[in-house]
Amino acid sequence: MTRKPVLSVEQIDKQFVLHTQNGAILDVLRGTSLAVSAVEIAALCGPSGAGKSSLLKAVYGTYRVNGGRILVRHGDDTIDVATAAPRTISALRRNTIGYVSQFLRVIPRVPALDIVADPAIEQGVTPDDARARAADLLRRLRIPDSLFKLSPSTFSGGEQQRVNIARAMAAPRPLMLFDEPTASLDPENRATVLQMIAGLRDSGTAVLGIFHDPADRKTLGARDIDMTTCGREETVHA
Amino acid sequence: MTTPLLSVSSLNKRFGTTIACDDISFDLWPGEVLGIVGESGSGKTTLLRSIAGLIEPDSGEINYRATGGEVDVHLMSEPELRRLQRTEWAFVHQHPRDGLRLNVSAGANIGERLMANNWRHYADIRTEALKWLAAVEIDEARIDDLPRTFSGGMQQRLQIARNLVTSPRLVFMDEPTGGLDVSVQARLLDLIRSLVRDLGLSAIVVTHDLAVARLLSTRLMVMKDARVIEQGLTDQVLEDPQAAYSQLLVSSVLQV
């Protein structure tokens, strides 16, 4: 049985025109294509500057592409992120696409627990249930209970990254994007995060991520997608 | 498919030979917070005040889906418009003195809007006023004090309480945190953010501060020389600005 992919990126181009720097043009993506199905982890590979993060941002709708299609299965519909209206993209993000950036966006005065619970509440989970779920995830990621009520602005880089991951895990969506989720983590937390991502996959999620360490990709059994060949070459970690 | 809460089409406004709003059209959807950014003099405040019925545009339509049915804001009678402004709408001014009555007590400032919404019992009104003072973190003991004895930040929080006490459906905010020091600003932003979410209201926020826009709004419009030059989701406009002016705006923000 062939599965219809959750995400199909078809021949996308992304160009930045820097008007404030004499109109310099940066080609970050050219004719990139790839697909990710449910119950799999795909890893974007390539040197810095190959366009890995840009591709994730294009799929999430933050970067508007200049050409091509980004088809995402949203319930019974297929939405082209490349042309979707802002309101449609908001709906996609609420229920279909989750994105874990490298850095947590701290909101002044909002405690860690609420930051983690927020996306789940937006999905309609009751605030009490969402906070219970958030607390459970933060504990699994070894954030001490004493920090739950504090704003993460004073947390270490690794703690902020774990809060960010917990936030995504509290509201899992069918397509999850991860930008170097283990970059500033110690080995124990790295193992926990990888376990959580594998768990997402096993429960049916399509995962697309950037994992610099080949060992991480091997642990996850990820399919490598080489960005330098525009996604035409792949390696599978058996 | 729901319908927009507010539809603005081809709105124009001049002051003498100066064009303040040039052919502006957009929709606002229920639950959405729309940020309007741009430099001073770009027409942001004029646009906001025109939509809110505080000034008369030269042409254009502003359709609002009121609980009683759709209305064109500038075809309404004066009493109808004032009723709308006191019940379903709220306007938070940049300067609290424009949105508060400084010669009546804090409690009366909140109570006034409740009375306009047919609250009659003094005890109920006072209880509600106390609840809102607590919600905006003003000491309940200050309920009988005049707002002019309050600090700027407290006055601004009182103005927000006065505006939100009747659960409006649409809130207009003109630089709601302008002129406040940053710690007070953070507190106020957090307050506005949670009220918007908990009450499920829609809002249009004019600001020249991109950090404020990022925190509060779901969608952004960038104005320059009386026109909307770019719009999109907040992260789209701030992380991938297309127009030359938007790029300049975003790249000019100082990093802390």
Chai-1 contact restraints between the chains, C-beta under 6 A:
chainA,res_idxA,chainB,res_idxB,connection_type,confidence,min_distance_angstrom,max_distance_angstrom,comment,restraint_id
A,H19,B,A244,contact,1.0,0.0,6.0,A-B,restraint_1
A,H19,B,Q247,contact,1.0,0.0,6.0,A-B,restraint_2
A,T20,B,Q247,contact,1.0,0.0,6.0,A-B,restraint_3
A,T20,B,L248,contact,1.0,0.0,6.0,A-B,restraint_4
A,T20,B,S251,contact,1.0,0.0,6.0,A-B,restraint_5
A,T62,B,D235,contact,1.0,0.0,6.0,A-B,restraint_6
A,T62,B,Q236,contact,1.0,0.0,6.0,A-B,restraint_7
A,T62,B,E239,contact,1.0,0.0,6.0,A-B,restraint_8
A,Y63,B,D240,contact,1.0,0.0,6.0,A-B,restraint_9
A,R64,B,D240,contact,1.0,0.0,6.0,A-B,restraint_10
A,P86,B,R219,contact,1.0,0.0,6.0,A-B,restraint_11
A,P86,B,G232,contact,1.0,0.0,6.0,A-B,restraint_12
A,P86,B,L233,contact,1.0,0.0,6.0,A-B,restraint_13
A,R87,B,W29,contact,1.0,0.0,6.0,A-B,restraint_14
A,P108,B,A186,contact,1.0,0.0,6.0,A-B,restraint_15
A,R109,B,A186,contact,1.0,0.0,6.0,A-B,restraint_16
A,R109,B,D190,contact,1.0,0.0,6.0,A-B,restraint_17
